[in-house]
């Protein structure tokens, strides 16, 4: 009975060890689930006009464009009344914008993607013999909470839309940091 008692004791220790490991594994699974289940969701997409047609601009100073027709705004980080996206979560973001010009008397269109009043990238259309032009650009950038991103129409320039939603501004969180 001594040898059998020793085997039972060894098995009991192994069972206790395995139960402890299982509890730790279950705790790690729950923790991982909480991280993946609570991934922040931030994405927006908007067009310049809700309706109608015509030029936006020219303005005497560089002016943020207010994209009024909001297709989506998950996370509510985009404000259509100001045209400004404000980061509520620090992370790496993707932004894209487009612009359209329809042979306006203004010599060209220039729109720039701005981060906290710093120009990141631009699209420029020179008025030539063609009747209209379109361009777009995109960036992947890190943002901290409170950083602002917007599309700016440069002074004395115009963009045009006729209800076809040529002028758009979109962005989304790639991953938090």
FIVEX-437886 format. One record per residue (C-alpha): residue number from 1; x negated, y, z; residue in three letters. Coordinates in nm, 4 decimals. Layout:
% residues N
k:NUM, c1:X, c2:Y, c3:Z, r:ALA
...
% end
This chain:
% residues 177
k:1, c1:0.0000, c2:0.0000, c3:0.0000, r:UNK
k:2, c1:-0.2978, c2:0.2320, c3:0.0480, r:UNK
k:3, c1:-0.3860, c2:0.2283, c3:-0.3220, r:UNK
k:4, c1:-0.0237, c2:0.2829, c3:-0.4208, r:UNK
k:5, c1:0.0080, c2:0.5737, c3:-0.1754, r:UNK
k:6, c1:-0.3043, c2:0.7321, c3:-0.3237, r:UNK
k:7, c1:-0.1601, c2:0.7034, c3:-0.6772, r:UNK
k:8, c1:0.1679, c2:0.8626, c3:-0.5626, r:UNK
k:9, c1:-0.0247, c2:1.1476, c3:-0.3982, r:UNK
k:10, c1:-0.2268, c2:1.2049, c3:-0.7210, r:UNK
k:11, c1:0.0914, c2:1.2043, c3:-0.9296, r:UNK
k:12, c1:0.2548, c2:1.4450, c3:-0.6855, r:UNK
k:13, c1:-0.0419, c2:1.6854, c3:-0.7183, r:UNK
k:14, c1:-0.0274, c2:1.6615, c3:-1.0983, r:UNK
k:15, c1:0.3471, c2:1.7303, c3:-1.0965, r:UNK
k:16, c1:0.2977, c2:2.0347, c3:-0.8718, r:UNK
k:17, c1:0.0174, c2:2.1590, c3:-1.0997, r:UNK
k:18, c1:0.2337, c2:2.1111, c3:-1.4109, r:UNK
k:19, c1:0.5327, c2:2.2839, c3:-1.2477, r:UNK
k:20, c1:0.3122, c2:2.5846, c3:-1.1668, r:UNK
k:21, c1:0.1813, c2:2.5989, c3:-1.5250, r:UNK
k:22, c1:0.5365, c2:2.5710, c3:-1.6609, r:UNK
k:23, c1:0.6527, c2:2.8589, c3:-1.4391, r:UNK
k:24, c1:0.3632, c2:3.0737, c3:-1.5629, r:UNK
k:25, c1:0.4392, c2:2.9833, c3:-1.9247, r:UNK
k:26, c1:0.8082, c2:3.0679, c3:-1.8795, r:UNK
k:27, c1:0.7134, c2:3.4023, c3:-1.7232, r:UNK
k:28, c1:0.4849, c2:3.4805, c3:-2.0199, r:UNK
k:29, c1:0.7583, c2:3.3870, c3:-2.2684, r:UNK
k:30, c1:1.0032, c2:3.6209, c3:-2.0917, r:UNK
k:31, c1:0.7456, c2:3.8992, c3:-2.0923, r:UNK
k:32, c1:0.6747, c2:3.8521, c3:-2.4639, r:UNK
k:33, c1:1.0475, c2:3.8481, c3:-2.5384, r:UNK
k:34, c1:1.0900, c2:4.1761, c3:-2.3504, r:UNK
k:35, c1:0.8160, c2:4.3350, c3:-2.5626, r:UNK
k:36, c1:0.9530, c2:4.2195, c3:-2.8953, r:UNK
k:37, c1:1.3143, c2:4.2793, c3:-2.7971, r:UNK
k:38, c1:1.2487, c2:4.6392, c3:-2.6976, r:UNK
k:39, c1:1.0452, c2:4.7481, c3:-3.0000, r:UNK
k:40, c1:1.1486, c2:5.1081, c3:-3.0632, r:UNK
k:41, c1:1.3384, c2:5.1695, c3:-3.3844, r:UNK
k:42, c1:1.2752, c2:5.5014, c3:-3.5582, r:UNK
k:43, c1:1.3684, c2:5.5664, c3:-3.9214, r:UNK
k:44, c1:1.5368, c2:5.8439, c3:-4.1168, r:UNK
k:45, c1:1.6119, c2:5.9395, c3:-4.4732, r:UNK
k:46, c1:1.7721, c2:6.2596, c3:-4.5993, r:UNK
k:47, c1:1.8390, c2:6.4588, c3:-4.9171, r:UNK
k:48, c1:1.8287, c2:6.8359, c3:-4.9494, r:UNK
k:49, c1:2.1938, c2:6.9124, c3:-5.0335, r:UNK
k:50, c1:2.5225, c2:6.7746, c3:-4.9092, r:UNK
k:51, c1:2.6891, c2:6.8951, c3:-5.2303, r:UNK
k:52, c1:2.6686, c2:7.1489, c3:-5.5081, r:UNK
k:53, c1:2.3830, c2:7.2442, c3:-5.7330, r:UNK
k:54, c1:2.1222, c2:7.5154, c3:-5.7698, r:UNK
k:55, c1:1.7896, c2:7.6350, c3:-5.6452, r:UNK
k:56, c1:1.6726, c2:7.6411, c3:-5.2861, r:UNK
k:57, c1:1.4394, c2:7.9382, c3:-5.2455, r:UNK
k:58, c1:1.2545, c2:8.1498, c3:-5.3149, r:UNK
k:59, c1:1.1728, c2:8.2718, c3:-4.9649, r:UNK
k:60, c1:0.9303, c2:8.5499, c3:-4.8637, r:UNK
k:61, c1:0.7421, c2:8.3106, c3:-4.6325, r:UNK
k:62, c1:0.6694, c2:7.9397, c3:-4.6316, r:UNK
k:63, c1:0.9875, c2:7.7755, c3:-4.4990, r:UNK
k:64, c1:1.0726, c2:7.4254, c3:-4.3717, r:UNK
k:65, c1:1.3299, c2:7.2632, c3:-4.5995, r:UNK
k:66, c1:1.6487, c2:7.1582, c3:-4.4202, r:UNK
k:67, c1:1.7557, c2:6.8230, c3:-4.5619, r:UNK
k:68, c1:2.1279, c2:6.8314, c3:-4.4881, r:UNK
k:69, c1:2.2522, c2:6.5023, c3:-4.6368, r:UNK
k:70, c1:2.1370, c2:6.2444, c3:-4.3834, r:UNK
k:71, c1:2.1484, c2:5.8867, c3:-4.5110, r:UNK
k:72, c1:2.0148, c2:5.7403, c3:-4.1852, r:UNK
k:73, c1:1.8671, c2:5.8689, c3:-3.8602, r:UNK
k:74, c1:1.7952, c2:5.5743, c3:-3.6314, r:UNK
k:75, c1:1.6413, c2:5.7093, c3:-3.3125, r:UNK
k:76, c1:1.7742, c2:6.0628, c3:-3.3826, r:UNK
k:77, c1:1.4246, c2:6.2056, c3:-3.4314, r:UNK
k:78, c1:1.5165, c2:6.4015, c3:-3.7459, r:UNK
k:79, c1:1.7071, c2:6.7298, c3:-3.6991, r:UNK
k:80, c1:1.8986, c2:6.8300, c3:-4.0165, r:UNK
k:81, c1:1.9638, c2:7.1831, c3:-3.8886, r:UNK
k:82, c1:1.5881, c2:7.2552, c3:-3.8737, r:UNK
k:83, c1:1.4496, c2:6.9989, c3:-4.1199, r:UNK
k:84, c1:1.2009, c2:6.8857, c3:-3.8558, r:UNK
k:85, c1:1.1181, c2:6.5318, c3:-3.7443, r:UNK
k:86, c1:0.9970, c2:6.5206, c3:-3.3818, r:UNK
k:87, c1:0.8169, c2:6.2100, c3:-3.2568, r:UNK
k:88, c1:0.9807, c2:6.0665, c3:-2.9456, r:UNK
k:89, c1:0.7372, c2:5.7703, c3:-2.9450, r:UNK
k:90, c1:0.3607, c2:5.7765, c3:-2.9974, r:UNK
k:91, c1:0.2694, c2:5.5573, c3:-3.2911, r:UNK
k:92, c1:0.1696, c2:5.5177, c3:-3.6537, r:UNK
k:93, c1:0.4303, c2:5.6585, c3:-3.8942, r:UNK
k:94, c1:0.4986, c2:5.6545, c3:-4.2688, r:UNK
k:95, c1:0.6455, c2:5.9655, c3:-4.4384, r:UNK
k:96, c1:0.7473, c2:6.0260, c3:-4.7983, r:UNK
k:97, c1:0.8942, c2:6.3291, c3:-4.9736, r:UNK
k:98, c1:0.9969, c2:6.4216, c3:-5.3259, r:UNK
k:99, c1:1.0701, c2:6.7457, c3:-5.5063, r:UNK
k:100, c1:1.2365, c2:6.8503, c3:-5.8307, r:UNK
k:101, c1:1.2075, c2:7.1672, c3:-6.0397, r:UNK
k:102, c1:1.4438, c2:7.2628, c3:-6.3215, r:UNK
k:103, c1:1.2650, c2:7.5281, c3:-6.5304, r:UNK
k:104, c1:1.3352, c2:7.8148, c3:-6.2945, r:UNK
k:105, c1:1.2007, c2:8.1635, c3:-6.3651, r:UNK
k:106, c1:0.9644, c2:8.1114, c3:-6.0710, r:UNK
k:107, c1:0.6336, c2:7.9941, c3:-6.2192, r:UNK
k:108, c1:0.6197, c2:7.6689, c3:-6.0218, r:UNK
k:109, c1:0.7314, c2:7.4673, c3:-5.7230, r:UNK
k:110, c1:0.5071, c2:7.3799, c3:-5.4321, r:UNK
k:111, c1:0.6192, c2:7.1694, c3:-5.1358, r:UNK
k:112, c1:0.3904, c2:7.0475, c3:-4.8598, r:UNK
k:113, c1:0.4200, c2:6.7860, c3:-4.5883, r:UNK
k:114, c1:0.3271, c2:6.9503, c3:-4.2594, r:UNK
k:115, c1:0.2282, c2:6.8125, c3:-3.9185, r:UNK
k:116, c1:0.2364, c2:7.0703, c3:-3.6381, r:UNK
k:117, c1:0.1804, c2:7.3557, c3:-3.8872, r:UNK
k:118, c1:-0.1108, c2:7.1712, c3:-4.0556, r:UNK
k:119, c1:-0.0772, c2:7.0884, c3:-4.4269, r:UNK
k:120, c1:-0.1253, c2:6.7157, c3:-4.4876, r:UNK
k:121, c1:-0.0422, c2:6.6836, c3:-4.8570, r:UNK
k:122, c1:0.1481, c2:6.8688, c3:-5.1280, r:UNK
k:123, c1:0.3281, c2:6.8321, c3:-5.4598, r:UNK
k:124, c1:0.2876, c2:7.1107, c3:-5.7144, r:UNK
k:125, c1:0.4812, c2:7.1558, c3:-6.0374, r:UNK
k:126, c1:0.3610, c2:7.4045, c3:-6.2964, r:UNK
k:127, c1:0.6253, c2:7.5517, c3:-6.5238, r:UNK
k:128, c1:0.5287, c2:7.4598, c3:-6.8797, r:UNK
k:129, c1:0.7297, c2:7.3780, c3:-7.1914, r:UNK
k:130, c1:0.9192, c2:7.0868, c3:-7.0362, r:UNK
k:131, c1:1.2550, c2:7.1595, c3:-6.8793, r:UNK
k:132, c1:1.2116, c2:6.9855, c3:-6.5446, r:UNK
k:133, c1:0.9591, c2:6.7981, c3:-6.3367, r:UNK
k:134, c1:0.9584, c2:6.5766, c3:-6.0332, r:UNK
k:135, c1:0.6856, c2:6.4660, c3:-5.7945, r:UNK
k:136, c1:0.6420, c2:6.2843, c3:-5.4670, r:UNK
k:137, c1:0.3767, c2:6.2087, c3:-5.2101, r:UNK
k:138, c1:0.3396, c2:5.9991, c3:-4.8947, r:UNK
k:139, c1:0.1172, c2:5.9583, c3:-4.5892, r:UNK
k:140, c1:0.0585, c2:5.7208, c3:-4.2990, r:UNK
k:141, c1:-0.0342, c2:5.9202, c3:-3.9878, r:UNK
k:142, c1:-0.0591, c2:5.8810, c3:-3.6111, r:UNK
k:143, c1:0.1797, c2:6.0931, c3:-3.4047, r:UNK
k:144, c1:0.1981, c2:6.1667, c3:-3.0349, r:UNK
k:145, c1:0.5202, c2:6.2396, c3:-2.8478, r:UNK
k:146, c1:0.6325, c2:6.5904, c3:-2.9418, r:UNK
k:147, c1:0.4468, c2:6.6114, c3:-3.2751, r:UNK
k:148, c1:0.6530, c2:6.7690, c3:-3.5554, r:UNK
k:149, c1:0.6576, c2:6.6690, c3:-3.9232, r:UNK
k:150, c1:0.8471, c2:6.8585, c3:-4.1931, r:UNK
k:151, c1:0.8442, c2:6.9487, c3:-4.5615, r:UNK
k:152, c1:0.7670, c2:7.3112, c3:-4.6307, r:UNK
k:153, c1:0.8645, c2:7.5067, c3:-4.9403, r:UNK
k:154, c1:0.5797, c2:7.7484, c3:-5.0074, r:UNK
k:155, c1:0.6582, c2:8.1203, c3:-5.0359, r:UNK
k:156, c1:0.8113, c2:8.2503, c3:-5.3577, r:UNK
k:157, c1:0.8789, c2:7.8963, c3:-5.4857, r:UNK
k:158, c1:1.1989, c2:7.7019, c3:-5.5586, r:UNK
k:159, c1:1.3266, c2:7.3473, c3:-5.5795, r:UNK
k:160, c1:1.6408, c2:7.2449, c3:-5.7633, r:UNK
k:161, c1:1.9124, c2:6.9872, c3:-5.7064, r:UNK
k:162, c1:2.2449, c2:6.9160, c3:-5.8762, r:UNK
k:163, c1:2.3953, c2:6.6518, c3:-5.6503, r:UNK
k:164, c1:2.1601, c2:6.3754, c3:-5.7726, r:UNK
k:165, c1:1.9499, c2:6.3918, c3:-5.4509, r:UNK
k:166, c1:1.6159, c2:6.4557, c3:-5.6209, r:UNK
k:167, c1:1.4651, c2:6.6235, c3:-5.3145, r:UNK
k:168, c1:1.4286, c2:6.3742, c3:-5.0318, r:UNK
k:169, c1:1.2409, c2:6.3355, c3:-4.7039, r:UNK
k:170, c1:1.2058, c2:5.9993, c3:-4.5276, r:UNK
k:171, c1:0.9985, c2:5.8463, c3:-4.2516, r:UNK
k:172, c1:0.9750, c2:5.5584, c3:-4.0101, r:UNK
k:173, c1:0.7703, c2:5.4206, c3:-3.7243, r:UNK
k:174, c1:0.5328, c2:5.1453, c3:-3.8383, r:UNK
k:175, c1:0.4272, c2:5.0485, c3:-3.4837, r:UNK
k:176, c1:0.3969, c2:5.2146, c3:-3.1424, r:UNK
k:177, c1:0.0554, c2:5.3012, c3:-3.0002, r:UNK
% end
